[in-house]
């Protein structure tokens, strides 16, 4: 295992200290069959709802919700480009392996055929969906999902990203064609948690960002020989850009990496100033909101503002300044599951949210509004009790959509009062 940080450690005494830290932090979870258990997954489900942060805005807008459609274990959504004055259409994934087009005016769902077989279970299944920057001319979309290994990798799992052409969009039988593999987690490992596999294009459409979780194995986040526990930056065809921060290390897999030292990144978004923000789930406590900057190391599992599931403490970020500290941490956890930046367009339903991040919360059953300033400082601005676990939030064209988690999870539009 290679351990690195953004300042490239060179002092002879440093490596033993880091190794000792890792041994202490992982001692209670050294049994891999224990690390990859449903108890760890349930920890988030049973977490207590956090109290709202102290600074609630005086201009906090209120809203009602309009139910559009229901799904079984929905995971992600993205909008299709609007055609003239036609109703907004949204692509929605179900973790069980289905992809739908939703007519938001009528609530009709049309299943898209040709989705690859997914390995469903735990946190795994069909994941994120985004459209290609040139979708209007290419009809290409990108999907992430979990696949099972074969042969020597039997009973192991990993996330995969594909590009596909969405054919027959205006028919009753749309399908995915010309499926092309783009990227996959390496290696596949046992267990069914912390895939992350969130997808995002840069504002200029030139680069594809992929979050790759550490699969509840901890140490891969600091291992430069595997692409787990990293944020990946690729060209749209899956090749690694030559200006990625680790391109000159002689390590082919490290050429993919944009940042390292992550646990489970389920939300990424660019703000109006082009800054990339991401949130990730902490262990017991310590959910994070981070500014993602080229080549930085975010410290997991060496540092965290949370504790191990065993109760053993993990050194806080402020004990190791060589690692990038989060701009916000949450204890108790909010279990952040997705993120979108609010920008007014043809609609401006919530003008006071302009430029803010909207974060969906699972255990917190909340919609969290986060603001940030020109000095890269961030703070929770508002919080809304949604009454249900919220799997996804999407702000587009000045409107806001949310997906509830689990069976009969509803697609809702937030309607300003």
Secondary structure, DSSP 8 states (H G I E B T S, - for coil): -----TT----HHHHHHHHHHHHHHHGGG-SHHHHTSHHHHHHHHT-------S---TT---EEEEEEEEESSEEEEEE----TT---EEEEEETTS-EEEEETTT--EEE-B-------BTTBSEEEEEE-TTHHHH-EEEEEEEEE--GGGTT-EEEEEEEEEEE-TTSSS-EEEEEEEEEE-SS-BSSS---EEEEEE-TTS-EEEEEE--TT-SGGGG-TTS-SSEEEEEETTS---TTSTTTTSS-TGGGGEEEE--S-EEEEEE-TTS-EEEEE--SBS-EEEEEE-TT-B--TTT--SSB-TTS-B---GGG-TTS---SEEESS---EEEEEE---SS--TTGGGTT-EEEEESTT-EEEEEEE-TTS-EEEEEEEE-SS-EEEEEEETTEEEEEE-STTEEEEEEEE-
